[in-house]
Amino acid sequence: MQAVTDPRLADVQDELDYWRQQHRRGQLGYHPFEGVPEGTVRAVCEAYNAHPQLSEQDAIREVRQSLCLTPGSMHAHLADWLAPRCLRHLRSP
């Protein structure tokens, strides 16, 4: 019996690789990737896999909760900026 895979599921490692490349190109600012950006990508992938129809606002909320970010902090602003972009990338063909 073969396992059936859902093509809509996010591959966390593929997403991390994509966003690491974006980070190297300077698209994510000067924060170390292993901090908030990596956590944001992981949290968005987990939320997307649980609820593929999740909205951008829901993705932001999930990331904030997952990473315990203080509202208004620099880390929260970075995550709020990255979460919807990550979600859009997951949904792109």
C-alpha positions in Angstrom: 0.0 0.0 0.0 1.4 3.4 -1.0 1.0 6.5 1.1 -1.0 9.2 -0.5 0.6 12.6 -0.3 -1.4 15.8 -0.4 0.2 18.1 -3.0 -1.0 21.1 -1.0 1.2 20.3 2.0 4.1 22.7 2.6 7.5 21.2 2.5 9.2 23.0 5.4 12.7 22.3 4.2 12.0 23.5 0.7 10.5 26.7 2.2 13.5 27.2 4.5 15.8 26.8 1.5 13.9 29.3 -0.6 13.8 31.9 2.2 17.5 31.3 3.1 18.3 32.2 -0.6 16.2 35.3 -0.3 18.0 36.2 3.0 21.4 35.8 1.2 20.2 38.2 -1.5 19.4 40.8 1.2 15.6 40.5 0.9 15.1 39.9 4.7 17.2 42.6 6.1 20.2 42.1 8.4 18.6 39.8 11.0 20.3 36.3 11.3 18.2 33.8 9.4 18.2 31.3 12.3 16.2 33.6 14.5 12.8 35.1 13.7 12.9 34.4 9.9 13.4 30.7 10.3 10.8 30.5 13.1 8.3 32.5 11.0 8.7 30.2 8.0 8.3 27.1 10.1 5.2 28.5 11.9 3.6 29.5 8.6 4.2 26.1 7.1 2.8 24.4 10.2 -0.3 26.6 10.1 -0.7 26.2 6.4 -0.5 22.4 6.6 -3.1 22.4 9.4 -5.4 24.9 7.6 -4.6 25.4 3.9 -7.3 28.1 3.5 -5.8 30.2 6.3 -5.8 34.0 5.7 -2.8 36.2 5.9 -4.0 37.7 9.1 -4.4 34.2 10.6 -0.9 33.4 9.5 0.4 36.5 11.2 -1.5 35.6 14.4 -0.2 32.0 14.3 3.4 33.2 14.0 3.0 35.7 16.8 1.6 33.0 19.1 4.2 30.4 18.0 7.2 32.7 18.5 5.7 34.5 21.6 6.5 37.9 19.9 6.0 41.1 21.8 3.6 43.3 19.8 5.4 46.3 18.3 8.9 44.8 18.7 11.3 44.7 15.8 11.0 40.9 15.7 7.2 41.2 15.6 7.4 43.7 12.7 9.8 41.3 10.8 7.5 38.3 11.4 4.4 40.4 10.4 6.1 41.3 7.2 7.4 37.9 6.3 4.4 35.7 7.3 2.1 36.8 4.5 4.9 36.6 1.9 5.7 33.1 3.0 2.0 32.2 2.8 1.8 33.7 -0.8 4.9 31.7 -1.8 3.3 28.5 -0.5 0.3 29.1 -2.6 2.1 30.1 -5.8 2.2 27.5 -8.6 
